[in-house]
Amino acid sequence: MACDCNAALTVQLHDGGDRYPVIPAEVHGELSYWFNAQCTGCSTPYEEPFRRVDASGQVMDDQRADLPLTDRTWLADRCGPFTCSSRARTAGKAT
């Protein structure tokens, strides 16, 4: 991140509206693997690992908790290092 405004970080998924608060993390989780956060002060993209936090600033155990159906469905269709749904695994295979 190339900003110095020391503002909070947020991430927006596919729901088109809500931005979720995040903090830097040591390693990528499922959300930071697929999405970039951004600075709330200057909108500079933050492409490093992050974790979602709750209203009190504590890291959420379940990073998908309370996400809209649109986002949960989209994540379930991905095949990456954290999840690989059976639908994503078989997509494109001849039957």
C-alpha positions in Angstrom: 0.0 0.0 0.0 1.5 3.3 -1.0 -0.5 5.7 1.2 0.4 7.3 4.5 -3.0 8.5 5.7 -3.2 5.7 8.4 -6.9 5.3 7.7 -8.8 2.0 8.1 -9.0 -0.7 5.4 -12.2 -2.1 4.0 -13.1 -4.7 1.4 -16.1 -4.7 -0.9 -17.2 -8.1 -2.3 -19.9 -8.7 -4.9 -22.9 -7.4 -2.9 -22.3 -4.0 -4.5 -22.8 -2.0 -1.4 -21.5 -3.0 2.0 -17.8 -2.6 2.7 -16.4 -4.8 5.4 -13.6 -3.7 7.8 -10.4 -5.6 7.6 -6.9 -5.5 9.1 -3.5 -6.6 7.7 -2.6 -10.3 8.3 0.5 -12.4 7.9 -0.9 -14.8 5.3 -3.7 -14.8 2.8 -7.1 -16.1 3.9 -9.9 -17.0 1.5 -11.2 -13.4 1.1 -7.8 -11.7 0.7 -6.9 -14.3 -1.9 -9.8 -13.3 -4.1 -10.2 -9.6 -3.3 -8.1 -6.5 -2.6 -9.0 -4.1 0.2 -8.6 -0.4 0.0 -7.7 2.5 2.3 -10.8 4.4 3.5 -8.9 7.7 3.5 -7.5 7.8 -0.1 -8.9 4.6 -1.8 -5.4 3.2 -2.5 -5.7 -0.5 -3.2 -4.3 -2.8 -0.5 -3.2 -6.1 -2.1 -1.6 -7.8 0.9 -3.2 -10.4 3.1 -6.0 -9.2 5.4 -8.7 -10.6 7.7 -12.2 -9.3 8.4 -12.9 -7.9 11.8 -16.1 -7.4 13.8 -17.4 -4.1 15.1 -15.0 -4.2 18.1 -12.0 -4.8 15.8 -11.5 -8.4 16.7 -10.6 -10.9 13.9 -13.6 -12.9 13.0 -13.2 -16.7 13.2 -15.6 -17.2 10.3 -14.5 -14.8 7.6 -17.8 -15.6 5.7 -20.1 -14.9 8.6 -23.0 -12.7 7.6 -21.9 -12.3 4.0 -24.8 -11.9 1.6 -25.9 -14.9 -0.4 -24.4 -13.4 -3.6 -20.9 -13.5 -2.0 -21.3 -16.9 -0.4 -22.5 -18.4 -3.7 -19.6 -16.7 -5.6 -17.0 -18.0 -3.1 -18.5 -21.5 -3.2 -18.0 -21.6 -7.0 -14.3 -20.7 -6.8 -11.6 -23.3 -6.9 -8.5 -22.0 -5.0 -6.2 -22.9 -2.2 -9.0 -22.6 0.5 -12.1 -24.1 -1.1 -13.0 -26.0 -4.2 -16.6 -26.9 -4.6 -17.6 -30.0 -6.5 -19.4 -27.7 -9.1 -16.1 -25.7 -9.7 -14.0 -28.9 -9.9 -16.3 -30.5 -12.5 -16.9 -27.3 -14.6 -15.7 -27.8 -18.1 -15.3 -31.5 -17.8 -16.9 -33.7 -20.5 -19.6 -36.0 -19.1 
